[in-house]
Amino acid sequence: MGLQILGWTMVVVGLIVDAWGFVEFPVNEFLKSDFLSLIVSGAVLIADGLAVLKMPAWLTIAAIIVATIVLALYIWSFRMGIANTLISYIIMLAIVGWLISLLLK
């Protein structure tokens, strides 16, 4: 029961954070880091909440992939050097691959 409360709380808070980002920033700022930080946080909370709730694997994997795509946009918005950007992407993809492999077992 406690994990269900935690999972649903994470999903609801993630949805609220995402909605707050859409309300707070105009459309022309959707690719700026302020907006993307809220969307990344919300997407990660939703994916974590679905994992805690033990939802179907396809749903959790879809949430992880959406969070990964948004995180890739967030990393790109920092305009770092190409080496730092690639290292960030490689680490992110390794962690995502590991999480997906855990869900598919």
Biopython code that builds the backbone (N, CA, C, O; Angstrom):
import numpy as np
from Bio.PDB.StructureBuilder import StructureBuilder

atoms = [
    (1, "MET", "N", (0.824, -1.199, 0.000)),
    (1, "MET", "CA", (0.000, 0.000, 0.000)),
    (1, "MET", "C", (0.863, 1.256, 0.000)),
    (1, "MET", "O", (0.540, 2.231, -0.678)),
    (2, "GLY", "N", (1.952, 1.237, 0.751)),
    (2, "GLY", "CA", (2.821, 2.407, 0.839)),
    (2, "GLY", "C", (3.493, 2.736, -0.479)),
    (2, "GLY", "O", (3.646, 3.906, -0.832)),
    (3, "LEU", "N", (3.904, 1.682, -1.221)),
    (3, "LEU", "CA", (4.541, 1.918, -2.512)),
    (3, "LEU", "C", (3.545, 2.426, -3.542)),
    (3, "LEU", "O", (3.917, 3.186, -4.436)),
    (4, "GLN", "N", (2.292, 2.021, -3.432)),
    (4, "GLN", "CA", (1.278, 2.543, -4.350)),
    (4, "GLN", "C", (1.048, 4.031, -4.106)),
    (4, "GLN", "O", (0.905, 4.807, -5.051)),
    (5, "ILE", "N", (1.013, 4.419, -2.859)),
    (5, "ILE", "CA", (0.850, 5.840, -2.540)),
    (5, "ILE", "C", (2.037, 6.627, -3.070)),
    (5, "ILE", "O", (1.864, 7.694, -3.658)),
    (6, "LEU", "N", (3.239, 6.109, -2.866)),
    (6, "LEU", "CA", (4.441, 6.781, -3.364)),
    (6, "LEU", "C", (4.419, 6.882, -4.883)),
    (6, "LEU", "O", (4.702, 7.946, -5.435)),
    (7, "GLY", "N", (4.088, 5.799, -5.560)),
    (7, "GLY", "CA", (4.070, 5.792, -7.017)),
    (7, "GLY", "C", (3.060, 6.766, -7.593)),
    (7, "GLY", "O", (3.378, 7.540, -8.495)),
    (8, "TRP", "N", (1.837, 6.729, -7.069)),
    (8, "TRP", "CA", (0.817, 7.648, -7.578)),
    (8, "TRP", "C", (1.153, 9.091, -7.244)),
    (8, "TRP", "O", (0.859, 9.995, -8.027)),
    (9, "THR", "N", (1.768, 9.317, -6.089)),
    (9, "THR", "CA", (2.188, 10.675, -5.741)),
    (9, "THR", "C", (3.241, 11.174, -6.711)),
    (9, "THR", "O", (3.197, 12.331, -7.130)),
    (10, "MET", "N", (4.193, 10.315, -7.077)),
    (10, "MET", "CA", (5.222, 10.711, -8.035)),
    (10, "MET", "C", (4.615, 11.027, -9.401)),
    (10, "MET", "O", (5.012, 11.999, -10.043)),
    (11, "VAL", "N", (3.668, 10.222, -9.845)),
    (11, "VAL", "CA", (3.025, 10.459, -11.141)),
    (11, "VAL", "C", (2.255, 11.779, -11.120)),
    (11, "VAL", "O", (2.360, 12.572, -12.055)),
    (12, "VAL", "N", (1.485, 12.016, -10.065)),
    (12, "VAL", "CA", (0.675, 13.232, -9.985)),
    (12, "VAL", "C", (1.567, 14.466, -9.877)),
    (12, "VAL", "O", (1.308, 15.471, -10.538)),
    (13, "VAL", "N", (2.606, 14.405, -9.061)),
    (13, "VAL", "CA", (3.522, 15.548, -8.939)),
    (13, "VAL", "C", (4.245, 15.792, -10.267)),
    (13, "VAL", "O", (4.466, 16.943, -10.643)),
    (14, "GLY", "N", (4.611, 14.735, -10.973)),
    (14, "GLY", "CA", (5.228, 14.887, -12.284)),
    (14, "GLY", "C", (4.305, 15.568, -13.277)),
    (14, "GLY", "O", (4.736, 16.433, -14.040)),
    (15, "LEU", "N", (3.035, 15.181, -13.271)),
    (15, "LEU", "CA", (2.056, 15.828, -14.150)),
    (15, "LEU", "C", (1.863, 17.298, -13.784)),
    (15, "LEU", "O", (1.729, 18.148, -14.664)),
    (16, "ILE", "N", (1.849, 17.594, -12.486)),
    (16, "ILE", "CA", (1.699, 18.982, -12.043)),
    (16, "ILE", "C", (2.911, 19.811, -12.462)),
    (16, "ILE", "O", (2.751, 20.943, -12.917)),
    (17, "VAL", "N", (4.120, 19.268, -12.316)),
    (17, "VAL", "CA", (5.326, 19.993, -12.712)),
    (17, "VAL", "C", (5.321, 20.246, -14.216)),
    (17, "VAL", "O", (5.667, 21.340, -14.659)),
    (18, "ASP", "N", (4.932, 19.246, -15.004)),
    (18, "ASP", "CA", (4.849, 19.438, -16.452)),
    (18, "ASP", "C", (3.805, 20.500, -16.802)),
    (18, "ASP", "O", (4.065, 21.371, -17.631)),
    (19, "ALA", "N", (2.641, 20.435, -16.184)),
    (19, "ALA", "CA", (1.588, 21.422, -16.452)),
    (19, "ALA", "C", (2.048, 22.816, -16.051)),
    (19, "ALA", "O", (1.760, 23.794, -16.741)),
    (20, "TRP", "N", (2.754, 22.903, -14.945)),
    (20, "TRP", "CA", (3.274, 24.196, -14.485)),
    (20, "TRP", "C", (4.236, 24.775, -15.508)),
    (20, "TRP", "O", (4.223, 25.979, -15.763)),
    (21, "GLY", "N", (5.065, 23.930, -16.093)),
    (21, "GLY", "CA", (5.985, 24.392, -17.124)),
    (21, "GLY", "C", (5.249, 24.927, -18.340)),
    (21, "GLY", "O", (5.629, 25.962, -18.887)),
    (22, "PHE", "N", (4.199, 24.235, -18.771)),
    (22, "PHE", "CA", (3.436, 24.692, -19.933)),
    (22, "PHE", "C", (2.683, 25.986, -19.651)),
    (22, "PHE", "O", (2.499, 26.799, -20.557)),
    (23, "VAL", "N", (2.245, 26.191, -18.416)),
    (23, "VAL", "CA", (1.521, 27.408, -18.067)),
    (23, "VAL", "C", (2.491, 28.571, -17.849)),
    (23, "VAL", "O", (2.191, 29.708, -18.211)),
    (24, "GLU", "N", (3.637, 28.287, -17.266)),
    (24, "GLU", "CA", (4.587, 29.331, -16.874)),
    (24, "GLU", "C", (5.312, 29.962, -18.058)),
    (24, "GLU", "O", (5.604, 31.157, -18.026)),
    (25, "PHE", "N", (5.609, 29.193, -19.097)),
    (25, "PHE", "CA", (6.439, 29.685, -20.196)),
    (25, "PHE", "C", (5.647, 29.747, -21.495)),
    (25, "PHE", "O", (4.854, 28.850, -21.785)),
    (26, "PRO", "N", (5.861, 30.815, -22.287)),
    (26, "PRO", "CA", (5.193, 30.894, -23.591)),
    (26, "PRO", "C", (5.793, 29.896, -24.577)),
    (26, "PRO", "O", (6.853, 29.324, -24.326)),
    (27, "VAL", "N", (5.110, 29.693, -25.694)),
    (27, "VAL", "CA", (5.504, 28.675, -26.661)),
    (27, "VAL", "C", (6.894, 28.943, -27.231)),
    (27, "VAL", "O", (7.624, 27.999, -27.533)),
    (28, "ASN", "N", (7.275, 30.217, -27.383)),
    (28, "ASN", "CA", (8.580, 30.508, -27.974)),
    (28, "ASN", "C", (9.746, 30.208, -27.042)),
    (28, "ASN", "O", (10.899, 30.340, -27.453)),
    (29, "GLU", "N", (9.486, 29.811, -25.804)),
    (29, "GLU", "CA", (10.548, 29.451, -24.865)),
    (29, "GLU", "C", (10.579, 27.959, -24.561)),
    (29, "GLU", "O", (11.213, 27.548, -23.590)),
    (30, "PHE", "N", (9.908, 27.137, -25.370)),
    (30, "PHE", "CA", (9.826, 25.711, -25.090)),
    (30, "PHE", "C", (11.154, 24.986, -25.268)),
    (30, "PHE", "O", (11.300, 23.879, -24.750)),
    (31, "LEU", "N", (12.117, 25.547, -25.967)),
    (31, "LEU", "CA", (13.412, 24.894, -26.131)),
    (31, "LEU", "C", (14.502, 25.556, -25.304)),
    (31, "LEU", "O", (15.686, 25.335, -25.554)),
    (32, "LYS", "N", (14.122, 26.361, -24.326)),
    (32, "LYS", "CA", (15.094, 26.993, -23.436)),
    (32, "LYS", "C", (15.221, 26.163, -22.168)),
    (32, "LYS", "O", (14.330, 25.390, -21.819)),
    (33, "SER", "N", (16.346, 26.340, -21.488)),
    (33, "SER", "CA", (16.660, 25.453, -20.364)),
    (33, "SER", "C", (15.699, 25.613, -19.185)),
    (33, "SER", "O", (15.473, 24.648, -18.454)),
    (34, "ASP", "N", (15.134, 26.793, -18.980)),
    (34, "ASP", "CA", (14.195, 26.963, -17.862)),
    (34, "ASP", "C", (12.965, 26.076, -18.024)),
    (34, "ASP", "O", (12.553, 25.393, -17.086)),
    (35, "PHE", "N", (12.393, 26.091, -19.203)),
    (35, "PHE", "CA", (11.223, 25.254, -19.473)),
    (35, "PHE", "C", (11.596, 23.779, -19.462)),
    (35, "PHE", "O", (10.898, 22.956, -18.869)),
    (36, "LEU", "N", (12.710, 23.449, -20.128)),
    (36, "LEU", "CA", (13.101, 22.044, -20.233)),
    (36, "LEU", "C", (13.454, 21.430, -18.883)),
    (36, "LEU", "O", (13.280, 20.226, -18.692)),
    (37, "SER", "N", (13.951, 22.242, -17.938)),
    (37, "SER", "CA", (14.255, 21.686, -16.615)),
    (37, "SER", "C", (12.982, 21.211, -15.923)),
    (37, "SER", "O", (12.988, 20.184, -15.244)),
    (38, "LEU", "N", (11.890, 21.958, -16.094)),
    (38, "LEU", "CA", (10.623, 21.517, -15.508)),
    (38, "LEU", "C", (10.098, 20.263, -16.205)),
    (38, "LEU", "O", (9.610, 19.343, -15.548)),
    (39, "ILE", "N", (10.198, 20.227, -17.527)),
    (39, "ILE", "CA", (9.675, 19.085, -18.269)),
    (39, "ILE", "C", (10.492, 17.827, -17.989)),
    (39, "ILE", "O", (9.929, 16.741, -17.850)),
    (40, "VAL", "N", (11.821, 17.967, -17.905)),
    (40, "VAL", "CA", (12.670, 16.804, -17.577)),
    (40, "VAL", "C", (12.323, 16.287, -16.189)),
    (40, "VAL", "O", (12.184, 15.080, -15.986)),
    (41, "SER", "N", (12.183, 17.197, -15.239)),
    (41, "SER", "CA", (11.847, 16.780, -13.867)),
    (41, "SER", "C", (10.511, 16.056, -13.827)),
    (41, "SER", "O", (10.387, 15.016, -13.179)),
    (42, "GLY", "N", (9.518, 16.594, -14.509)),
    (42, "GLY", "CA", (8.208, 15.952, -14.530)),
    (42, "GLY", "C", (8.234, 14.601, -15.218)),
    (42, "GLY", "O", (7.620, 13.645, -14.743)),
    (43, "ALA", "N", (8.950, 14.518, -16.345)),
    (43, "ALA", "CA", (9.014, 13.248, -17.078)),
    (43, "ALA", "C", (9.725, 12.174, -16.264)),
    (43, "ALA", "O", (9.313, 11.014, -16.269)),
    (44, "VAL", "N", (10.788, 12.554, -15.569)),
    (44, "VAL", "CA", (11.504, 11.576, -14.733)),
    (44, "VAL", "C", (10.633, 11.132, -13.563)),
    (44, "VAL", "O", (10.618, 9.951, -13.216)),
    (45, "LEU", "N", (9.910, 12.064, -12.954)),
    (45, "LEU", "CA", (9.005, 11.684, -11.861)),
    (45, "LEU", "C", (7.919, 10.732, -12.344)),
    (45, "LEU", "O", (7.586, 9.767, -11.656)),
    (46, "ILE", "N", (7.369, 10.996, -13.514)),
    (46, "ILE", "CA", (6.324, 10.118, -14.053)),
    (46, "ILE", "C", (6.883, 8.733, -14.341)),
    (46, "ILE", "O", (6.264, 7.731, -13.984)),
    (47, "ALA", "N", (8.049, 8.662, -14.984)),
    (47, "ALA", "CA", (8.653, 7.361, -15.293)),
    (47, "ALA", "C", (8.989, 6.593, -14.018)),
    (47, "ALA", "O", (8.765, 5.385, -13.941)),
    (48, "ASP", "N", (9.524, 7.293, -13.019)),
    (48, "ASP", "CA", (9.839, 6.628, -11.748)),
    (48, "ASP", "C", (8.571, 6.154, -11.044)),
    (48, "ASP", "O", (8.536, 5.059, -10.482)),
    (49, "GLY", "N", (7.535, 6.983, -11.079)),
    (49, "GLY", "CA", (6.276, 6.592, -10.451)),
    (49, "GLY", "C", (5.669, 5.362, -11.099)),
    (49, "GLY", "O", (5.148, 4.482, -10.414)),
    (50, "LEU", "N", (5.738, 5.302, -12.437)),
    (50, "LEU", "CA", (5.213, 4.118, -13.126)),
    (50, "LEU", "C", (6.026, 2.873, -12.781)),
    (50, "LEU", "O", (5.474, 1.779, -12.662)),
    (51, "ALA", "N", (7.335, 3.042, -12.620)),
    (51, "ALA", "CA", (8.166, 1.894, -12.249)),
    (51, "ALA", "C", (7.851, 1.423, -10.831)),
    (51, "ALA", "O", (7.793, 0.220, -10.574)),
    (52, "VAL", "N", (7.650, 2.361, -9.916)),
    (52, "VAL", "CA", (7.318, 1.993, -8.534)),
    (52, "VAL", "C", (5.965, 1.294, -8.481)),
    (52, "VAL", "O", (5.769, 0.373, -7.689)),
    (53, "LEU", "N", (5.030, 1.731, -9.327)),
    (53, "LEU", "CA", (3.695, 1.122, -9.356)),
    (53, "LEU", "C", (3.669, -0.230, -10.055)),
    (53, "LEU", "O", (2.648, -0.918, -10.039)),
    (54, "LYS", "N", (4.788, -0.617, -10.672)),
    (54, "LYS", "CA", (4.887, -1.873, -11.411)),
    (54, "LYS", "C", (3.826, -1.949, -12.509)),
    (54, "LYS", "O", (3.140, -2.959, -12.667)),
    (55, "MET", "N", (3.712, -0.859, -13.257)),
    (55, "MET", "CA", (2.821, -0.812, -14.412)),
    (55, "MET", "C", (3.379, -1.733, -15.492)),
    (55, "MET", "O", (4.502, -2.217, -15.356)),
    (56, "PRO", "N", (2.627, -1.988, -16.558)),
    (56, "PRO", "CA", (3.154, -2.836, -17.632)),
    (56, "PRO", "C", (4.485, -2.299, -18.157)),
    (56, "PRO", "O", (4.712, -1.091, -18.202)),
    (57, "ALA", "N", (5.351, -3.223, -18.550)),
    (57, "ALA", "CA", (6.705, -2.839, -18.961)),
    (57, "ALA", "C", (6.685, -1.871, -20.137)),
    (57, "ALA", "O", (7.494, -0.944, -20.181)),
    (58, "TRP", "N", (5.776, -2.065, -21.092)),
    (58, "TRP", "CA", (5.760, -1.189, -22.263)),
    (58, "TRP", "C", (5.445, 0.247, -21.886)),
    (58, "TRP", "O", (5.970, 1.176, -22.499)),
    (59, "LEU", "N", (4.590, 0.442, -20.881)),
    (59, "LEU", "CA", (4.225, 1.785, -20.458)),
    (59, "LEU", "C", (5.387, 2.475, -19.750)),
    (59, "LEU", "O", (5.659, 3.652, -19.985)),
    (60, "THR", "N", (6.061, 1.738, -18.892)),
    (60, "THR", "CA", (7.211, 2.298, -18.192)),
    (60, "THR", "C", (8.351, 2.577, -19.162)),
    (60, "THR", "O", (9.025, 3.601, -19.050)),
    (61, "ILE", "N", (8.571, 1.676, -20.113)),
    (61, "ILE", "CA", (9.628, 1.888, -21.107)),
    (61, "ILE", "C", (9.306, 3.094, -21.973)),
    (61, "ILE", "O", (10.202, 3.870, -22.304)),
    (62, "ALA", "N", (8.052, 3.267, -22.343)),
    (62, "ALA", "CA", (7.658, 4.442, -23.135)),
    (62, "ALA", "C", (7.912, 5.729, -22.356)),
    (62, "ALA", "O", (8.377, 6.717, -22.924)),
    (63, "ALA", "N", (7.609, 5.722, -21.059)),
    (63, "ALA", "CA", (7.855, 6.908, -20.229)),
    (63, "ALA", "C", (9.355, 7.182, -20.106)),
    (63, "ALA", "O", (9.779, 8.338, -20.108)),
    (64, "ILE", "N", (10.151, 6.124, -20.000)),
    (64, "ILE", "CA", (11.605, 6.300, -19.923)),
    (64, "ILE", "C", (12.138, 6.871, -21.228)),
    (64, "ILE", "O", (13.015, 7.735, -21.212)),
    (65, "ILE", "N", (11.621, 6.401, -22.356)),
    (65, "ILE", "CA", (12.085, 6.903, -23.657)),
    (65, "ILE", "C", (11.690, 8.369, -23.835)),
    (65, "ILE", "O", (12.488, 9.158, -24.342)),
    (66, "VAL", "N", (10.493, 8.745, -23.433)),
    (66, "VAL", "CA", (10.086, 10.152, -23.514)),
    (66, "VAL", "C", (10.981, 11.017, -22.627)),
    (66, "VAL", "O", (11.417, 12.091, -23.041)),
    (67, "ALA", "N", (11.254, 10.548, -21.408)),
    (67, "ALA", "CA", (12.140, 11.302, -20.514)),
    (67, "ALA", "C", (13.543, 11.414, -21.110)),
    (67, "ALA", "O", (14.207, 12.437, -20.945)),
    (68, "THR", "N", (13.995, 10.371, -21.798)),
    (68, "THR", "CA", (15.318, 10.398, -22.421)),
    (68, "THR", "C", (15.380, 11.416, -23.553)),
    (68, "THR", "O", (16.363, 12.145, -23.679)),
    (69, "ILE", "N", (14.345, 11.469, -24.369)),
    (69, "ILE", "CA", (14.319, 12.427, -25.475)),
    (69, "ILE", "C", (14.309, 13.852, -24.944)),
    (69, "ILE", "O", (15.017, 14.714, -25.465)),
    (70, "VAL", "N", (13.515, 14.107, -23.916)),
    (70, "VAL", "CA", (13.472, 15.451, -23.337)),
    (70, "VAL", "C", (14.807, 15.788, -22.683)),
    (70, "VAL", "O", (15.274, 16.923, -22.774)),
    (71, "LEU", "N", (15.418, 14.815, -22.027)),
    (71, "LEU", "CA", (16.727, 15.051, -21.425)),
    (71, "LEU", "C", (17.782, 15.331, -22.488)),
    (71, "LEU", "O", (18.677, 16.146, -22.266)),
    (72, "ALA", "N", (17.691, 14.667, -23.639)),
    (72, "ALA", "CA", (18.628, 14.939, -24.732)),
    (72, "ALA", "C", (18.473, 16.380, -25.227)),
    (72, "ALA", "O", (19.469, 17.053, -25.494)),
    (73, "LEU", "N", (17.237, 16.853, -25.350)),
    (73, "LEU", "CA", (17.010, 18.256, -25.722)),
    (73, "LEU", "C", (17.564, 19.208, -24.675)),
    (73, "LEU", "O", (18.130, 20.251, -25.005)),
    (74, "TYR", "N", (17.397, 18.840, -23.410)),
    (74, "TYR", "CA", (17.895, 19.666, -22.304)),
    (74, "TYR", "C", (19.415, 19.760, -22.341)),
    (74, "TYR", "O", (19.976, 20.842, -22.168)),
    (75, "ILE", "N", (20.079, 18.640, -22.565)),
    (75, "ILE", "CA", (21.543, 18.641, -22.663)),
    (75, "ILE", "C", (21.978, 19.476, -23.858)),
    (75, "ILE", "O", (22.942, 20.237, -23.770)),
    (76, "TRP", "N", (21.272, 19.338, -24.973)),
    (76, "TRP", "CA", (21.618, 20.096, -26.177)),
    (76, "TRP", "C", (21.463, 21.598, -25.959)),
    (76, "TRP", "O", (22.218, 22.384, -26.531)),
    (77, "SER", "N", (20.487, 22.012, -25.133)),
    (77, "SER", "CA", (20.235, 23.434, -24.910)),
    (77, "SER", "C", (21.359, 24.117, -24.143)),
    (77, "SER", "O", (21.421, 25.346, -24.118)),
    (78, "PHE", "N", (22.245, 23.355, -23.518)),
    (78, "PHE", "CA", (23.353, 23.958, -22.776)),
    (78, "PHE", "C", (24.465, 24.471, -23.680)),
    (78, "PHE", "O", (25.309, 25.251, -23.237)),
    (79, "ARG", "N", (24.481, 24.048, -24.940)),
    (79, "ARG", "CA", (25.497, 24.483, -25.905)),
    (79, "ARG", "C", (26.919, 24.237, -25.382)),
    (79, "ARG", "O", (27.781, 25.113, -25.444)),
    (80, "MET", "N", (27.136, 23.037, -24.874)),
    (80, "MET", "CA", (28.468, 22.649, -24.417)),
    (80, "MET", "C", (29.315, 22.275, -25.625)),
    (80, "MET", "O", (28.826, 22.239, -26.754)),
    (81, "GLY", "N", (30.584, 21.998, -25.377)),
    (81, "GLY", "CA", (31.430, 21.494, -26.438)),
    (81, "GLY", "C", (30.950, 20.128, -26.897)),
    (81, "GLY", "O", (30.211, 19.447, -26.186)),
    (82, "ILE", "N", (31.374, 19.734, -28.089)),
    (82, "ILE", "CA", (30.891, 18.471, -28.652)),
    (82, "ILE", "C", (31.326, 17.272, -27.807)),
    (82, "ILE", "O", (30.579, 16.301, -27.683)),
    (83, "ALA", "N", (32.519, 17.332, -27.231)),
    (83, "ALA", "CA", (32.989, 16.213, -26.403)),
    (83, "ALA", "C", (32.120, 16.052, -25.158)),
    (83, "ALA", "O", (31.727, 14.937, -24.815)),
    (84, "ASN", "N", (31.823, 17.149, -24.487)),
    (84, "ASN", "CA", (30.983, 17.072, -23.285)),
    (84, "ASN", "C", (29.574, 16.610, -23.613)),
    (84, "ASN", "O", (28.976, 15.835, -22.867)),
    (85, "THR", "N", (29.049, 17.088, -24.731)),
    (85, "THR", "CA", (27.708, 16.680, -25.141)),
    (85, "THR", "C", (27.666, 15.189, -25.446)),
    (85, "THR", "O", (26.749, 14.492, -25.012)),
    (86, "LEU", "N", (28.648, 14.697, -26.185)),
    (86, "LEU", "CA", (28.673, 13.270, -26.513)),
    (86, "LEU", "C", (28.849, 12.401, -25.280)),
    (86, "LEU", "O", (28.213, 11.353, -25.162)),
    (87, "ILE", "N", (29.702, 12.823, -24.366)),
    (87, "ILE", "CA", (29.886, 12.066, -23.124)),
    (87, "ILE", "C", (28.575, 12.016, -22.345)),
    (87, "ILE", "O", (28.211, 10.973, -21.802)),
    (88, "SER", "N", (27.869, 13.138, -22.290)),
    (88, "SER", "CA", (26.577, 13.173, -21.591)),
    (88, "SER", "C", (25.571, 12.239, -22.242)),
    (88, "SER", "O", (24.841, 11.526, -21.555)),
    (89, "TYR", "N", (25.534, 12.244, -23.584)),
    (89, "TYR", "CA", (24.616, 11.359, -24.294)),
    (89, "TYR", "C", (24.961, 9.891, -24.074)),
    (89, "TYR", "O", (24.065, 9.070, -23.880)),
    (90, "ILE", "N", (26.227, 9.557, -24.103)),
    (90, "ILE", "CA", (26.644, 8.160, -23.923)),
    (90, "ILE", "C", (26.275, 7.663, -22.525)),
    (90, "ILE", "O", (25.762, 6.554, -22.370)),
    (91, "ILE", "N", (26.534, 8.480, -21.520)),
    (91, "ILE", "CA", (26.187, 8.091, -20.147)),
    (91, "ILE", "C", (24.672, 7.941, -20.008)),
    (91, "ILE", "O", (24.189, 6.994, -19.389)),
    (92, "MET", "N", (23.933, 8.879, -20.586)),
    (92, "MET", "CA", (22.473, 8.823, -20.521)),
    (92, "MET", "C", (21.947, 7.563, -21.204)),
    (92, "MET", "O", (21.082, 6.878, -20.659)),
    (93, "LEU", "N", (22.462, 7.255, -22.386)),
    (93, "LEU", "CA", (21.997, 6.064, -23.108)),
    (93, "LEU", "C", (22.381, 4.774, -22.393)),
    (93, "LEU", "O", (21.633, 3.797, -22.437)),
    (94, "ALA", "N", (23.537, 4.763, -21.737)),
    (94, "ALA", "CA", (23.938, 3.572, -20.970)),
    (94, "ALA", "C", (22.978, 3.333, -19.800)),
    (94, "ALA", "O", (22.562, 2.201, -19.553)),
    (95, "ILE", "N", (22.635, 4.388, -19.095)),
    (95, "ILE", "CA", (21.720, 4.244, -17.960)),
    (95, "ILE", "C", (20.328, 3.823, -18.443)),
    (95, "ILE", "O", (19.684, 2.973, -17.829)),
    (96, "VAL", "N", (19.872, 4.421, -19.540)),
    (96, "VAL", "CA", (18.551, 4.066, -20.080)),
    (96, "VAL", "C", (18.549, 2.619, -20.562)),
    (96, "VAL", "O", (17.586, 1.891, -20.320)),
    (97, "GLY", "N", (19.601, 2.199, -21.232)),
    (97, "GLY", "CA", (19.687, 0.808, -21.672)),
    (97, "GLY", "C", (19.664, -0.163, -20.502)),
    (97, "GLY", "O", (19.033, -1.218, -20.576)),
    (98, "TRP", "N", (20.351, 0.191, -19.425)),
    (98, "TRP", "CA", (20.368, -0.647, -18.235)),
    (98, "TRP", "C", (18.978, -0.722, -17.605)),
    (98, "TRP", "O", (18.525, -1.801, -17.222)),
    (99, "LEU", "N", (18.296, 0.437, -17.497)),
    (99, "LEU", "CA", (16.960, 0.428, -16.905)),
    (99, "LEU", "C", (15.974, -0.379, -17.741)),
    (99, "LEU", "O", (15.162, -1.128, -17.197)),
    (100, "ILE", "N", (16.043, -0.229, -19.053)),
    (100, "ILE", "CA", (15.134, -0.982, -19.919)),
    (100, "ILE", "C", (15.427, -2.473, -19.829)),
    (100, "ILE", "O", (14.503, -3.286, -19.834)),
    (101, "SER", "N", (16.708, -2.844, -19.745)),
    (101, "SER", "CA", (17.030, -4.275, -19.621)),
    (101, "SER", "C", (16.517, -4.849, -18.302)),
    (101, "SER", "O", (16.138, -6.018, -18.239)),
    (102, "LEU", "N", (16.504, -4.031, -17.249)),
    (102, "LEU", "CA", (15.935, -4.492, -15.975)),
    (102, "LEU", "C", (14.423, -4.718, -16.092)),
    (102, "LEU", "O", (13.882, -5.656, -15.506)),
    (103, "LEU", "N", (13.756, -3.861, -16.844)),
    (103, "LEU", "CA", (12.308, -4.013, -16.996)),
    (103, "LEU", "C", (11.924, -5.189, -17.881)),
    (103, "LEU", "O", (10.849, -5.766, -17.713)),
    (104, "LEU", "N", (12.779, -5.547, -18.810)),
    (104, "LEU", "CA", (12.465, -6.636, -19.729)),
    (104, "LEU", "C", (12.791, -8.026, -19.199)),
    (104, "LEU", "O", (12.517, -9.022, -19.867)),
    (105, "LYS", "N", (13.372, -8.103, -18.008)),
    (105, "LYS", "CA", (13.674, -9.408, -17.421)),
    (105, "LYS", "C", (12.425, -10.101, -16.946)),
    (105, "LYS", "O", (12.496, -11.214, -16.424)),
]
sb = StructureBuilder()
sb.init_structure("model")
sb.init_model(0)
sb.init_chain("A")
sb.init_seg("    ")
for serial, (resi, resn, name, xyz) in enumerate(atoms, 1):
    if name == "N":
        sb.init_residue(resn, " ", resi, " ")
    sb.init_atom(name, np.array(xyz, "f"), 0.0, 1.0, " ", f" {name:<3s}", serial, name[0])
structure = sb.get_structure()
